Amino acid sequence: MSQEEIDILKRALKREKDARKAAEKILEDKSRELYHLSEELKVSNAKLEASVNEKSSQLEGVFKNINDAYVVIDITGNVLKMNTVAIDFFGYDISQEKLNIVNLIYPEDAEYAFTSFKTLVEEGAFTNYTARILTKKKEVKWVQINATVIYDKNEEPIAAQGIVRDITEIKHNSELLEEQKKELDIIVQNSSLGIMLTQHGKILRTNKALQRLLGYSEKEFSKFTVKDISNPDDFSEDEKYRKKIDFGEINNYVSTKRYKKKNGTYVWTKTNINAVRNRFKSIKYQVTIIENITLEMKQTLIIDMINDLAKSILGKNNIYEIAWEMTQKIAEYLGTNDCVIYLVNDKKNTLEQIATYGLKLGENKKIKNKISIPIGKGIVGYVAKTGIPEIVKDSSIDKRYIIDDDIRYSEISVPIISNGNVIGIIDSEHPDKNYFNKHHLQTLENIASLVSMQLNNAINNRKREIAEIKNKHLLQKLEKRNSELNEYAHIVSHDLKSPLRSIDALISWIKTDNKGKLDIPTLQNFTLIEGTLETMEKLISNILEYSSAGSKINETKTVYLNQIMDEISRILFVPEHVSIKVLKKLPVVKGDPTKFQQLFQNLVSNAIKFNNKEEGIIEIDFVEKISFYQFSVRDNGIGIEKKFHDRIFKIFHSLNKSKESTGIGLSIVKKIVDLYEGTIWLESEPGEGTTFFFTIKK
């Protein structure tokens, strides 16, 4: 090897040594730098951990005294910290076991939970997160969570913390309240009473019953105020009560008022107005409960009218005066400007006009252009011939119609019958078609029955005065009728003449308004008046009960006759010596429970009332036939003579005159049996007892 080659190798070796030294120095410097960086990172991590611990410790200190759970989790959902409330609530102790929030999520709420957690990480916080969770014991709890994210110094999320509030009971109560609201809404919507929600007179809501009653839809009601559907007079009468509610003096009141239907007519109602106030005592809205009492008001008007008529004709023997009073009262009740009373002329076989109301009434109660109608001709003549009352809805298509003073399209004609003979006709017309109804007909029938005896007596008096009949038989007959009239007049003078419920109400108001001001004699007098009114009301109620007993069946329900008998046994006074026995379980029938109670109660009451035995026995039994049930009510009382068997079912006919007997009970029984297409009869022996039999169609 040459010297030159050796020199080249020496120079290459030297360069390699220099390069190795340079590389070692660079490596040493980088190692030193990496060491320092590692030390700094350890310090930084320690500070970060201390910061997290410090913040957690601070927050834990803040929340350790509250009743809500406090939880800290890392970014993957591992639970890092829990306060005591959280440990008790969830049932986990993270010092003893690991816990991830996944273990707490209710399966059905999982998607919602993960979405919400993603929102928390992205937005840094959420409030009022509401969902279900599962405790360690697998109990389902409702919670509300407010949470925030914990960031490092580079604003990177490293953990989350939150307050967990147990709202299980609140949620349950809320659901229960909502369910109760729905149930209440169902009750309101299905109530038989009308219900209206208003605010400052504006109608906010109505239920189906009120919509049916007045004929308006929910949408139509929303356009109205209470004033729009109220009778103007009644609305003005309510003004003082509305002011008291507005001023906070009262919270509710009850009134009797009329509401206007969509067809323009009015219905009478019992209206209960209730104010609902806020915590400042201001009215939020008013709840009005409306009960339809039109029928009751009509019955009251009928009672008043019959009472007025009875008083006005009491003691009158002149047929013209009696008939004139009838036309005035009937025309006012019917609301028509026409009413005529016809009298049968037996000699001419015609009907004569003896009293009128309306256009035909002239001076001094004289009839203008008086006409007579042959029996069997015209509508009134046909009714006089058949003895059957009639309503004509459209006279223009009835060939019998006879034009008198003017053409009218509706006509009602009712016979006045005495001793089985038609003695007169009550007739009224109205210009509108389909004006008269069954209630008008029933009322006129009652009036005809009421006046028939007195009118017939007046007719006989007139015949006697004109013909001066001296026949002894006729005189005895007239004396008998006078005796019956006197007996009836006694009832009228002692019962019907007294004021009815209006007077009773007035007395009640007077006593209330003058409480503490009236002396003892005055209060005693009021008590006597109230007792008299009560007696009068009982008789009137019986008359109305009779008139309605055979009316159309308004409702058909399942009737448990054994329950009916139990109820009768409770409400009737049964003396200790009398026993009531139902021999076997009575059948279940279809019909009106009230009418069946009237039927059995009247028969059982009579059996008790007329039992003179030391050991009174009343037995109720029945036999089932193919198409009907045959019932029997047997007693061992005083019995009834055979000659009275047909007469006892007539109204006001009582074999034993007593304070308790009005002579109406058995007539009501017969009307109810007739209504159910049955028959009634009796078997009886004086002194041994009576058995009433009646049938009810299945």
C-alpha angles and dihedrals in degrees: 000000000000126000090247092057090048091053091050092053092047090052092049092048091050091050090050091050090049091049091048091051091049092049092048090052092050090048091049091051093048091047091051090048092048091050092053091046090050091051091049091050091052090052091046092050090048090051091048092049090047090049092052091045091046093050092044090048091049092048091044088054091050095050102034092092098047126093095234127089118256120203135180120196134178122241092271094053100260111146111240102173139014130178122226093265090054092049091051093044100047096031094227126120108201091195087068103031141019119254133190123188088240086074089059099049117107106234096234091051096047097105091047091048095051092046090050092048090052089051090050092054094044098044100029098235147026133196134208096010102175125193145122124274136189121233123212088266089054092249114155113233132178113226139182115210132196110188142174135192123244113220133198124230090277090056092250116144111247103161146356134223131196148173113235116202122195107229097163094117093042090050091047092049090047092052090045091050091049090049091049090050090053091047090048090049090052090049092048093047092048097040116122087221121080113248126194130183115205139175120200089341094308115124109237102171142357134189128234094260092059091044089054093044097053099025098235125127123234089256093051091049090053089064094055138080122215088255091058093063098035129095104253094230093050092045090055091048090055093054096095092052093047089053091051090053091047090051092048094244093123136013100206144010138183124225140171108234144150126247124201117242124215090254091058098255125115132236124207114233143180101228124197113194118195127184120218110203135194125231089276090058091246118137113260094180142320128247114210121194113199125197120189108233098162092121092049091049091049089051089050090051089048091051091049092048094047090046092050091047092048091051094045095053097037109124094006116131098173111101092209093054092046092047093046092053089049094053093051095049095041095048090050092049094046093045092229132127092225136069130147131186114209125197124207114242103204095190095054095030089229141117117246126201107236102164136016144177125208132020095355093057111103134179120314090015091294120152117239117222094358114204136193124214125206116242107263095024124105124000095293091045090051092050090048090053097047100032088223119127116233142195118206111200097188118018092186090076095040111091091199093066114117118200112227118168096337143356115266125174103211124057135176121192126183127180122231104221128191123177090349095306128109107239100168148351133238107210132177134172135198130195093230125079120244091015103137124067141187092271090059089049094050092048093051090048089054091048091048089051091046096052099032096089095044093042091048090049089051090050090051091048090053091048090048092050093047099041096029089220111200098178110135094216091053090047091053090048091051091047090052091050090046088053090051090047092050090050090050091044088053090056091047095047095046100036118014095038093066119088116265133219094319090064091045089053091046091052090049091052092047091051092047095046091047099040109157093011100081121086123230097259090053092050090048090052090051089052090053091050091049090051091052091048090051091055091048092048091052092056093044090048089053091050091050090043088055093047092050098038094085097038124118115296104256096192137021115207138156105274119203102204093194089059088048090055091047090052092048091051089054098048100039122079104240114188117228093249093057123079126193116206129185101204095205139359109292120232127257111247138181121246146071111330092208093056093048089051090051090049098052095033094057093048094046092043091053090048090053094042096052100040114114099171124116087232108035118200127196119179128187119198142153143201122211116227129183097267104011147026119244112209129190134196111194129186136173094223135123096304129217128260114244094241089064096049095099098036098055092074093061119101117264091011110129123165092200114048108214140140090254096050120076096168092240105096100081093041087056089049091054093048091052092048090049089050090058091047093252137128132232132205140151143222117207145160119197110252095011104068145259136265119200115202124193137165131220120197114238 
